[in-house]
Amino acid sequence: MDKEFNDIIKPIINNKEVQKMKLYRQHGEVTCFDHCLYVAFYSYKIAKLFNLDYVSMTRGALLHDFFLYDWRNNNGILQEGFFNKHAFVHGKIAYQNASNYFKLNDKEKDIIVNHMWPVTIKPPKYRETFIITLTDKYSTIKEMMTLYSKETITKYILFRIHVYNILLVFINVFMEKL
């Protein structure tokens, strides 16, 4: 990996609480820590390419799933009810955890809280957040490819492509308003 990327992530990945993300599986055998690292690296590269705020993107991506629990086994962490499920609330939990250990700017907060958009309903405020939503999904698909058959993955990807084509229309409209 490149030195500038390593300099950005070093203070975060050396934090003892962040290291706990290695205890939780995210997708298949990929840990939450590794998943966030992948998303951070992809996002960093994209941000550099498009001259975006690569520092905030990298930091936000690295902390976007800093929720510190096994989302497959609730153990009373999440409240009952459809909108209290992991997909809907873990961004807010990750932000609460991250803000306890790091000084975050508005863009990093938006990245962490809204990385699950459109599930989060409220759209992201920044272009960087939109990119994180896509790199997060890309990384997830890549990580899940080791778990499922090619047919299952193909169906999943085709469905996601349809959803993301619709999403891209919204992104284009949003970007035009900025």
C-alpha positions in Angstrom: 0.0 0.0 0.0 1.2 3.5 -0.4 2.9 5.6 2.2 0.4 8.5 2.2 -2.5 6.0 2.7 -0.6 4.3 5.6 0.1 7.7 7.2 -3.6 8.5 7.2 -4.8 5.2 8.6 -2.0 4.6 11.1 -3.5 6.6 14.0 -6.8 4.9 13.5 -5.7 1.3 13.1 -3.4 1.5 16.1 -6.3 2.4 18.3 -7.1 -0.6 20.7 -10.9 -0.2 20.2 -10.5 -0.2 16.4 -8.4 -3.4 16.7 -11.4 -5.1 18.3 -13.1 -5.0 14.8 -10.8 -8.0 14.0 -12.9 -10.0 16.4 -16.1 -9.7 14.3 -16.8 -11.3 10.9 -18.3 -9.0 8.4 -18.8 -11.0 5.2 -17.9 -14.7 5.2 -14.5 -15.0 6.8 -13.5 -11.4 6.2 -13.3 -9.5 9.5 -15.0 -6.1 10.0 -11.5 -4.6 10.3 -10.3 -6.0 6.9 -13.6 -5.0 5.2 -13.2 -1.4 6.4 -9.5 -1.4 5.3 -10.5 -2.6 1.8 -13.2 0.1 1.6 -10.8 2.7 2.8 -8.1 1.8 0.3 -10.5 1.6 -2.7 -12.0 5.0 -1.6 -8.6 6.5 -1.2 -7.6 5.6 -4.7 -10.9 6.9 -6.2 -10.6 10.1 -4.2 -7.1 10.7 -5.4 -8.2 10.0 -9.0 -11.1 12.5 -8.9 -9.3 15.1 -6.7 -11.7 14.7 -3.8 -11.1 14.9 0.0 -9.1 11.7 0.2 -8.2 12.1 3.9 -11.8 12.4 5.0 -12.9 9.6 2.7 -10.1 7.3 4.0 -10.8 8.0 7.6 -14.6 7.8 7.2 -14.4 4.5 5.2 -12.1 3.0 7.8 -14.6 3.8 10.6 -17.8 3.2 8.6 -18.5 -0.2 10.3 -17.0 0.5 13.7 -20.0 -1.0 15.5 -18.2 -3.7 17.6 -20.8 -6.5 17.8 -21.7 -9.6 16.0 -24.5 -8.5 13.7 -25.6 -12.1 13.1 -26.3 -12.6 16.8 -28.0 -9.6 18.3 -27.5 -10.6 22.0 -29.8 -7.8 23.1 -27.6 -5.1 21.6 -30.2 -3.9 19.1 -33.8 -3.1 20.0 -36.7 -5.1 18.5 -38.4 -3.9 15.4 -37.8 -3.7 11.7 -36.1 -0.3 11.6 -33.9 -1.3 14.5 -32.2 -4.0 12.5 -28.4 -3.8 11.9 -28.7 -2.5 8.4 -30.6 0.6 9.6 -28.7 1.5 12.7 -25.1 0.3 12.6 -24.0 3.5 10.9 -25.2 5.6 13.8 -23.6 3.1 16.3 -20.3 3.2 14.3 -20.4 7.0 14.5 -21.0 7.0 18.2 -18.1 4.7 18.7 -15.8 6.6 16.3 -16.6 10.0 17.9 -15.6 8.6 21.3 -12.1 8.0 20.1 -11.5 10.4 17.2 -12.1 14.0 16.3 -14.3 13.7 13.2 -15.2 16.4 10.7 -18.7 16.8 9.1 -17.8 14.8 6.0 -16.4 11.9 8.0 -19.6 11.9 10.1 -21.7 11.9 7.0 -19.7 9.0 5.5 -20.1 6.9 8.6 -23.8 7.6 9.3 -25.0 7.4 5.7 -22.8 4.8 4.1 -25.8 2.4 3.9 -27.8 4.9 1.8 -30.5 4.4 0.4 -31.3 2.1 3.4 -30.6 5.1 5.7 -33.3 7.1 3.7 -31.6 10.4 4.3 -29.3 11.0 1.3 -25.6 11.8 1.8 -24.5 15.4 1.8 -21.2 14.9 0.1 -19.9 13.3 -3.1 -17.4 11.5 -1.0 -20.2 9.7 0.9 -21.8 8.6 -2.3 -18.5 7.0 -3.4 -18.2 5.2 -0.1 -21.7 3.8 -0.5 -20.5 2.3 -3.8 -17.1 1.1 -2.7 -18.7 -0.5 0.3 -21.1 -2.5 -1.9 -18.2 -3.3 -4.3 -16.1 -4.6 -1.5 -19.0 -6.6 0.0 -19.7 -8.3 -3.4 -16.0 -9.1 -3.7 -15.8 -10.6 -0.2 -19.0 -12.6 -0.7 -17.8 -14.2 -4.0 -15.8 -16.7 -1.9 -19.0 -17.9 -0.2 -21.6 -18.5 -2.9 -21.9 -20.2 -6.3 -21.3 -18.2 -9.5 -25.0 -18.4 -10.3 -26.1 -17.0 -6.9 -23.5 -14.2 -7.2 -24.6 -13.4 -10.8 -28.2 -13.0 -9.7 -27.1 -10.9 -6.7 -24.9 -8.7 -8.9 -27.6 -8.3 -11.6 -30.1 -7.2 -9.0 -27.6 -4.8 -7.5 -26.8 -3.4 -11.0 -30.4 -2.6 -11.5 -30.7 -1.0 -8.1 -27.5 1.0 -8.7 -28.6 2.2 -12.1 -31.5 3.8 -10.4 -29.2 5.1 -7.7 -26.9 6.6 -10.3 -29.8 8.7 -11.6 -30.3 10.1 -8.1 -26.6 10.7 -7.7 -26.5 12.6 -11.0 -29.4 14.7 -10.0 -27.8 15.4 -6.6 -24.4 16.2 -8.1 -26.0 18.7 -10.5 -27.4 20.6 -7.5 -24.0 20.9 -5.8 
